[in-house]
Structures are given as C-alpha cells and as structure tokens.
C-alpha cells in the first residue's frame, strides 16, 4: 500500500475520507489539536481586526461572560 500526504480544504475532508475508505484505504492522520487551535486563534485575530476597523460591534467583558 502507498502512503500519501494530502492537503484539502476543510469542507472536502469528509467526502475525501469517505472516498478513501470506500477504495479500501485508511486515514492515518487527522488535523491535530494544534492545527485546530491555530485556526481558532487566526479567526479571533480576524474578528479583532474587524472590530478595530468598525466592521463588527465591540463587546464588553460582561457581554463575553454572558456569551452575547
């Protein structure tokens, strides 16, 4: 069996995984917690930038604790 390393868009991951399993292949690696954390940090920084540019509303500490 051959081993491949492939980068695919997140939205295609499920389809590609199903296809590989259908062909009799095996998924060896899935995105790590580190990758997920970095993606969440990147999204948070994007939100901060939008708030600073006035494109998104800002939040108070009480808003954050009340999850508004």
Secondary structure as UniProt FT lines:
FT   HELIX           10..12
FT   HELIX           13..22
FT   TURN            23..24
FT   HELIX           33..52
FT   TURN            53..54
FT   HELIX           61..65
FT   TURN            66..67
//
